[in-house]
Amino acid sequence: MDAFTAGLLQRIRATESDLSRARDEGDDFLAEVEQAELEDLRRLAAEHGVEVGASRV
């Protein structure tokens, strides 16, 4: 796995975790921000052929 792929997957995992935390805390604004970030990261992964796997969120 190259550095780009590893970094992208790490960012996706961190964003999924942040999104889950925001939802658990009832922070709707932060959840929306994290959801948008996650969608952007997944789009970037798809554009570069990076397999993300099953979503936890």
C-alpha positions in Angstrom: 0.0 0.0 0.0 1.4 3.4 -0.9 1.5 6.4 1.3 -1.4 8.1 -0.5 -3.7 5.1 0.0 -2.7 4.6 3.6 -3.2 8.3 4.4 -6.5 8.4 2.7 -7.8 5.3 4.5 -6.6 6.7 7.8 -8.4 10.0 7.2 -11.6 8.1 6.3 -11.4 6.1 9.5 -10.8 9.2 11.6 -13.7 11.1 9.9 -16.0 8.1 10.4 -15.1 8.1 14.1 -15.6 11.9 14.4 -18.9 11.6 12.7 -20.1 8.9 15.0 -19.0 10.9 18.0 -20.8 14.0 16.7 -24.0 12.0 16.3 -23.6 10.5 19.7 -23.2 13.9 21.3 -26.2 15.3 19.4 -24.1 17.9 17.6 -26.0 18.2 14.3 -23.9 20.9 12.8 -20.6 19.0 13.4 -22.3 15.8 12.1 -23.2 17.6 8.9 -19.6 18.9 8.5 -18.1 15.4 9.1 -20.6 13.8 6.8 -19.6 16.2 4.0 -15.9 15.5 4.7 -16.5 11.8 4.6 -18.4 12.0 1.3 -15.5 14.1 -0.2 -12.9 11.5 1.0 -14.9 8.6 -0.4 -15.2 10.4 -3.7 -11.5 11.0 -3.8 -10.9 7.3 -3.0 -13.2 6.2 -5.8 -11.5 8.5 -8.3 -8.2 6.9 -7.4 -9.4 3.3 -7.3 -8.9 3.0 -3.5 -11.2 0.3 -2.0 -12.8 1.8 1.2 -14.7 -1.2 2.3 -17.9 -1.4 4.3 -18.9 1.8 6.1 -19.3 1.8 9.8 -21.4 4.9 9.8 
